[in-house]
Structures are given as C-alpha cells and as structure tokens.
Amino acid sequence: MVINGNGLVQQRSAPTLTAALQYGAADRHLVGVTGGTSLSGTVNVLPNTGFSCGIGYGAVAASWTTGSFILKHRIEGANTKQFNGKTITVSGKLYQDTGGSRNLTVSLGKPTTTLDTFSAVTNLGTSSAIAVPSGTVTAFSYTLAMGSTDASLGLEVLITDNTTNTVSNKNYLVGDLQVEIGSVATVFEQRQIQTETALAQRYYETGTTYAAGHAPAGQFLGNRVGYKVQKRVTPTLVLTSVLAASVDASTTVAPTPAADASGFGVFRGGTASGPAAFGDTWTASAEL
C-alpha cells in the first residue's frame, strides 16, 4: 500500500530541512525535525547499497539543535479499507550515522474524524524501540491487529527518533517501506517504475504549458492541460511564468470549464497585434 517505498520517484527538488513536515525529493514521504532549531540540510535522497534500490530518503547532510527526526507516510482511505479486521505488518529499513546507536519507533495512526484528513490523528499502536547502530542499514517490522473500522478513513505511518539529539552534517534515512496484510514482513515488492510514477502522480504532478498564436489587444490566447493521471481531488495549482510575448503579465486559470481533478485551462490577453505567446511551469498538488 505504500507508494514510492523505494524512493525512486522524485518529481520535486530537495527543499531545505525544517522543523515542520514537508515533502522532499522522494515523492509521498513527509520529513521534518520535531522541536529542532538551527536547522540546515535537505529533505532528499542519498545513495546507500543497504537499501533494495540503492537509495534511502529522509534528512540528508542535516544539522539541528535538540530535535527528533520524523518521517510520515499517509495512505488514502480507499486503499486501506481492506485492512479492517486484519493483522497487518509495517516493514522497512532505517539508517542513521550520528556516531552512536539511536532508538527509533514505528507507529500507525488513523484520521480521527474525517476521511483522508490527517490534521488530527489517533494512534493505533507503536512498536517497541528499534535500535539502529550508527552507519548500519537496519531492517524492522511491526505487526498489529486492526479493529473492524480502524482503516476506514486512511492510515499514517510515523517513524521517529525516540529522543532528541543535536547533530552536525548527519543523515537519517528510511527505505523499502511497505504495509501489507499478514504477520510476516515479506521481501520488498518492487513495482515497475512507470507504475510507481503513475501512482505518485495521483497526488502530485508537475509540467509545462505553452500557447502561441495571434492575439490582438482585447483578444485571448490559451489552452487546456490534461493531467497524466487523474488527481485524488481537485489539486492546488501553482503557475510560474517562463515566457510572455505580447501578452498580459500573468496567466489566468480559466473559470470555464473549471479546473478539476483531470486538468485545467489557462489564458492570457493579447497586448498588441501580431504574434503572441506565453508559457508557464506548473505544479498540481493533491497530497494528503
């Protein structure tokens, strides 16, 4: 049920690490440092042959004062309902190189009240401490029994360091993450990269739109973009202008037909007679 558990789908650039959770280079994984101050580093991927596909994802070249590494992965309710009343196992691999062993835990939670809304989460269970030696990729598994409705609203995997620490230019990585029915962790399931990418693009996609033609002053030039994969819900759009020739300064998202989970339209008004063109890069986010 985990999407991009191997971290190979990477649609975003790596943002600067912060205390707040944010999506980084590896799609679908939220990373932050609880309580940390004086933070630096990135939410990124890092090559490591201890993981099945040769990389881990998390906090890379990271520094902070008195904080705890945290990673979350959220799973849509439509995909988790099959877990109701079942025994399930969360498994994966962990890595840190802080210079000493660290104890991490794995928890599983559910939205408290609303389908696919993780602003309030009820904990369903937490593993015992997982000792992760410095510089060693360490496998883990955590098994728990689900109640008859526990998985109806979605699930959230939470991985965190049990205690705060202060680090300088260190790495915390997760990889091979999966959630499955049964009491035994199986070998990590590697899907084809085109399948994994399409699964990730249900929640986030990026692209470019371009239009060219004749648009005299008072006339409009535009087009419609169809997403490669229909989104979970109508996504949040961010447009960044990369080209504007004889058109208005900014692009407008067309109101008719309205932007929806399948795509959006854009237009700009012409400012002179003759050829006109515009282009924008865009991101569409329907993350949980």
LONUTI-918475 format. One record per residue (C-alpha): residue in three letters; x, z, y. Coordinates in steps of 0.25 Angstrom, whole numbers. Each point is the difference from the previous one (the first is absolute). Last residue first. Example, Ala and Ser with C-alpha at 12.3 -4.5 7.8 and 13.67 -1.06 7.14 Angstrom:
type, px, pz, py
SER, 55, 29, -4
ALA, -6, 2, -14
This chain:
type, px, pz, py
LEU, -11, 8, 56
GLU, 6, -13, 6
ALA, -9, -11, 5
SER, 11, -6, 9
ALA, 1, -14, 5
THR, 13, -4, 7
TRP, 1, -12, 9
THR, 11, -10, 6
ASP, -6, -8, 11
GLY, 1, -15, 4
PHE, -5, -8, 12
ALA, -1, -15, 4
ALA, -5, -9, 11
PRO, 2, -15, 3
GLY, -7, -5, 12
SER, -8, 5, 12
ALA, 4, 14, 4
THR, -4, 15, -3
GLY, -6, -1, -13
GLY, -8, 12, -6
ARG, 5, 7, -12
PHE, -6, 1, -14
VAL, 0, 9, -13
GLY, -8, 0, -12
PHE, 0, 11, -11
GLY, 1, 1, -15
SER, -6, 4, -14
ALA, -3, 15, 3
ASP, -6, -3, 13
ALA, 3, -5, 14
ALA, -13, -5, 7
PRO, -5, -14, -1
THR, -2, 0, 11
PRO, 8, 11, 8
ALA, 13, -8, 0
VAL, 12, 9, 1
THR, 6, -3, 14
THR, 15, -4, 2
SER, 7, 3, 12
ALA, 7, -7, 12
ASP, -10, -11, 2
VAL, 4, -14, -4
SER, 9, -11, 5
ALA, 11, 4, -11
ALA, 0, 14, -6
LEU, 8, 3, -13
VAL, 4, 13, -7
SER, -11, 9, 4
THR, -2, 12, -9
LEU, -14, 3, -6
VAL, -3, 13, -7
LEU, -13, 0, -8
THR, -6, 12, -7
PRO, -7, -4, -12
THR, -14, -3, -4
VAL, -1, 7, -13
ARG, 8, 0, -14
LYS, 6, -14, 5
GLN, -3, -13, -6
VAL, 14, -6, -5
LYS, 7, -12, 7
TYR, -7, 3, 13
GLY, -7, -11, 7
VAL, 4, -3, 14
ARG, -9, -7, 9
ASN, 4, -10, 12
GLY, 0, -1, 15
LEU, 1, -8, 13
PHE, -10, 2, 11
GLN, -5, -7, 12
GLY, -1, 5, 15
ALA, 14, -6, 3
PRO, 3, -12, -9
ALA, 2, 3, -15
HIS, 7, -12, -7
GLY, 6, 4, -13
ALA, 8, 11, -7
ALA, -3, 12, -8
TYR, 8, 10, -8
THR, -2, 13, -8
THR, 11, 8, -7
GLY, 0, 10, -12
THR, -1, 14, -4
GLU, -8, 7, -11
TYR, -4, 14, -3
TYR, -10, 7, -9
ARG, -5, -11, -10
GLN, 14, -6, 3
ALA, 5, 10, -10
LEU, -7, -5, -12
ALA, 4, -14, 4
THR, 14, 4, 0
GLU, 0, 7, -13
THR, -7, -13, -6
GLN, 11, -9, 6
ILE, 11, 10, -5
GLN, -5, -1, -15
ARG, -3, 14, -4
GLN, 10, 10, -6
GLU, -6, 12, -7
PHE, 9, 12, 0
VAL, 2, 5, -15
THR, -12, 9, -4
ALA, -2, 14, 5
VAL, -8, 8, -11
SER, -13, 8, 2
GLY, -9, -12, 2
ILE, -6, -9, 11
GLU, 10, -5, 10
VAL, 7, 3, 14
GLN, 13, -7, 3
LEU, 12, 1, 9
ASP, 13, -7, -5
GLY, 7, 5, 13
VAL, 2, 11, 9
LEU, 12, 2, 10
TYR, 6, 11, 9
ASN, 13, -4, 6
LYS, 10, 7, 9
ASN, 6, -2, 14
SER, 0, 14, 4
VAL, -9, 10, -6
THR, -7, 13, 3
ASN, -9, 6, -10
THR, -15, 5, -2
THR, -5, 4, -13
ASN, -9, -6, -12
ASP, 5, -15, 3
THR, -12, -8, 0
ILE, -8, -11, -9
LEU, -15, -2, 3
VAL, -8, -9, -8
GLU, -14, -3, 7
LEU, -13, -3, -8
GLY, -13, -7, 3
LEU, -14, 4, 3
SER, -5, 0, -15
ALA, 13, 6, -6
ASP, -4, 14, -1
THR, -15, -3, -5
SER, 0, 4, -15
GLY, 13, 9, 2
MET, 13, -5, -2
ALA, 10, 6, -10
LEU, 15, 0, 4
THR, 13, -6, -4
TYR, 13, 0, 9
SER, 12, -9, -4
PHE, 14, 0, 6
ALA, 13, -8, -1
THR, 12, 4, 8
VAL, 10, -10, 7
THR, 12, 8, 2
GLY, 8, 2, 13
SER, -4, 14, 2
PRO, -7, 6, -11
VAL, -15, -1, 0
ALA, -7, 13, -6
ILE, -15, -3, -1
ALA, -8, 13, 4
SER, -13, 1, -8
SER, -10, -11, 3
THR, -12, 2, 10
GLY, -15, -2, -3
LEU, -13, -5, 6
ASN, 3, 2, 15
THR, -11, -3, 9
VAL, 3, -10, 11
ALA, -5, -1, 14
SER, 5, -12, 9
PHE, 0, -8, -14
THR, -12, -8, 2
ASP, -2, -10, -12
LEU, -14, 5, -3
THR, -4, 12, 9
THR, 0, 15, -3
THR, 13, 7, -4
PRO, 8, -13, -3
LYS, 7, 3, -13
GLY, 14, 6, -4
LEU, 11, -1, -10
SER, 13, 8, 2
VAL, 14, -2, -4
THR, 11, 10, 3
LEU, 14, 0, 4
ASN, 11, 10, -3
ARG, 14, -4, 6
SER, 14, 0, -6
GLY, 11, 0, 9
GLY, 8, -10, 9
THR, -11, -7, 7
ASP, 0, -12, -9
GLN, -15, -1, -4
TYR, -7, -8, -11
LEU, -14, 0, -7
LYS, -6, -8, -11
GLY, -14, -3, -4
SER, -12, 6, -7
VAL, -14, 4, 2
THR, -8, 3, -12
ILE, -15, 0, -2
THR, -10, 7, -9
LYS, -14, -6, 2
GLY, -13, 6, 5
ASN, 0, -10, 12
PHE, 13, -9, -1
GLN, -8, -13, 0
LYS, -5, 4, 14
THR, 14, -2, 5
ASN, 0, -15, 3
ALA, -12, -1, 9
GLY, 4, 13, 6
GLU, 13, -6, 6
ILE, 13, 6, -3
ARG, 9, 7, 10
HIS, 15, 2, -2
LYS, 6, 12, 8
LEU, 15, 3, 2
ILE, 6, 13, 6
PHE, 14, 5, 4
SER, 0, 14, 5
GLY, 5, 4, 14
THR, 10, 10, 6
THR, 9, -10, 8
TRP, 0, -14, -3
SER, 9, -12, -4
ALA, -3, -12, -9
ALA, 8, -11, -4
VAL, -12, -5, -8
ALA, -13, 8, -1
GLY, -9, -6, -11
TYR, 1, -12, -10
GLY, 8, -2, -12
ILE, 7, -13, -5
GLY, 5, -7, -12
CYS, -13, -4, -7
SER, 0, 11, -11
PHE, 6, 10, 9
GLY, 14, 6, -3
THR, 6, -12, 5
ASN, -1, 4, 14
PRO, -2, -9, 12
LEU, -7, 6, 12
VAL, -14, -2, 6
ASN, -4, 5, 14
VAL, -7, 10, 8
THR, 12, 1, 10
GLY, 11, 10, 5
SER, -1, 10, 11
LEU, -8, 13, 2
SER, 4, 12, 10
THR, -12, 8, -5
GLY, -7, 1, -14
GLY, -13, 7, -2
THR, -4, -9, -12
VAL, 10, -12, -1
GLY, -8, -13, -2
VAL, -3, -11, -9
LEU, -12, -8, -4
HIS, 1, -10, -11
ARG, -9, -13, -1
ASP, 10, -10, 3
ALA, 15, 3, 0
ALA, 6, -2, 13
GLY, -7, 12, 6
TYR, -14, 5, 2
GLN, -1, 13, 8
LEU, -1, 15, -2
ALA, 3, 8, 12
ALA, 14, 7, 1
THR, 6, -13, 4
LEU, 9, -10, -7
THR, 3, -12, 8
PRO, -8, -12, -5
ALA, 5, -10, -11
SER, -5, -14, 2
ARG, -13, -3, -6
GLN, -5, -9, -12
GLN, 9, 6, -11
VAL, -6, -2, -14
LEU, 11, 4, -9
GLY, -2, 15, 1
ASN, -2, 3, -15
GLY, -13, 7, 1
ASN, -5, -12, 8
ILE, -15, 4, -2
VAL, -2, 13, -9
MET, -12, -2, -9
